[in-house]
Structures are given as structure tokens and as C-alpha cells.
Amino acid sequence: MLGKFGDMMGKLKEMKQKADEIKLKLDNTILNVEGAGGDIKISITGNREIKSLSIAPGLQHGNTEELEEQLTVTLNKALFKANEVNENEMKQVASGMLPGL
């Protein structure tokens, strides 16, 4: 019985190590997303942390509502892309550790 428990603990430890490795990889994965025809640029990590946001000067002096709308659209696009990368990485680890997922 202890052998199975030890095996399970070893597997859990290995899974945690893999998850930590993936988190570090995602922290270092930078996704660049553009919106508003390239006037808004966002860099976001695979762990969904925004690293930079750039707004073209032409948008900064225009309609505030339009700028807010374009920022929202672009941020959501960046978050969606980061979520996809994050989920794919986690699925790869899980399928390697737990066959059948």
C-alpha cells in the first residue's frame, strides 16, 4: 500500500515541477497583439500579464469613447490569445502526465 502512495506522491511532485516549468515558460512567452489598424499595440505574456501598451498619437487626441472601445477590443484580443497559449501548454503537460486527458 505504501508503494502505491509513494508512487502517487512522486507523480504529484513531478506534476508540480512540470507546472512550475510551464509557468516560467509562459512568463517568458511574449505575445504581440495589434488593434485599431496597428494604432494600438499590446505585449502580453502567456500568463496574461500585460507588459506594454502603445497608443499611436493620432488616437490619443481623438474621441475618448472610440479610444476606450478600441482599447477594450484590443485588450480582449490579447487576453484571448494569451489564454489559448496558456491552455495549450497546460494541456500538453497534463496529457503527458495523465494519459487520456
C-alpha positions in Angstrom: 0.0 0.0 0.0 2.8 2.4 0.8 4.4 1.7 -2.5 1.3 3.0 -4.4 1.1 6.0 -2.1 4.8 6.7 -2.7 4.3 6.4 -6.4 1.4 8.8 -6.3 3.4 11.3 -4.3 6.2 11.1 -6.7 3.8 11.6 -9.6 2.3 14.7 -7.8 5.8 16.1 -7.2 6.7 15.6 -10.9 3.4 17.3 -12.0 4.2 20.3 -9.7 7.7 20.6 -11.2 6.3 20.4 -14.7 3.6 23.0 -13.9 6.4 25.3 -12.4 8.4 24.9 -15.6 5.4 25.7 -17.8 4.6 28.8 -15.7 8.2 30.0 -16.2 8.0 29.3 -19.9 4.7 31.2 -20.1 6.2 34.1 -18.1 8.9 34.4 -20.8 6.5 34.0 -23.8 5.6 37.4 -25.1 2.7 37.8 -27.5 2.3 40.9 -29.5 -1.2 42.0 -30.5 -2.3 44.9 -32.6 -5.7 46.6 -32.9 -7.2 49.7 -34.4 -5.3 49.1 -37.6 -2.0 48.9 -35.8 -2.6 52.1 -33.8 -2.8 50.1 -30.5 -0.1 47.6 -29.7 -0.1 45.3 -26.6 2.6 42.9 -25.4 1.3 40.3 -23.0 2.8 37.2 -21.5 1.5 33.7 -21.8 0.4 34.1 -18.2 -1.8 37.0 -19.1 0.4 39.8 -17.7 0.4 43.0 -19.8 4.0 44.1 -20.4 3.4 47.1 -22.6 0.7 49.2 -24.2 1.3 51.6 -27.1 -1.2 54.0 -28.5 -0.5 56.0 -31.7 -0.5 59.8 -31.2 -3.5 60.1 -33.6 -5.7 58.1 -31.3 -4.6 60.0 -28.1 -6.2 63.3 -29.2 -9.3 61.9 -30.8 -12.7 60.7 -29.5 -12.3 59.3 -26.0 -15.1 56.8 -26.4 -13.6 55.5 -29.6 -10.2 55.1 -27.9 -11.8 53.3 -24.9 -13.7 51.0 -27.3 -10.6 50.2 -29.3 -8.5 49.6 -26.2 -11.2 47.2 -24.9 -11.3 45.2 -28.2 -7.5 45.0 -28.4 -7.1 44.0 -24.7 -9.7 41.3 -25.1 -7.9 40.1 -28.2 -4.6 39.9 -26.4 -6.2 38.1 -23.4 -7.8 35.6 -25.7 -4.5 34.9 -27.4 -2.7 34.5 -24.1 -5.4 32.2 -22.8 -5.1 30.0 -25.8 -1.3 29.7 -25.4 -1.7 29.1 -21.7 -4.3 26.4 -22.1 -2.4 24.6 -24.8 0.8 24.5 -22.7 -1.1 23.1 -19.6 -2.9 20.5 -21.7 0.4 19.2 -23.1 1.7 18.8 -19.6 -1.4 17.2 -18.3 -1.7 14.8 -21.2 2.0 13.8 -20.7 1.4 13.2 -17.0 -2.2 11.8 -17.1 -2.8 9.8 -20.3 -6.3 10.1 -21.6 -6.8 13.8 -21.0 
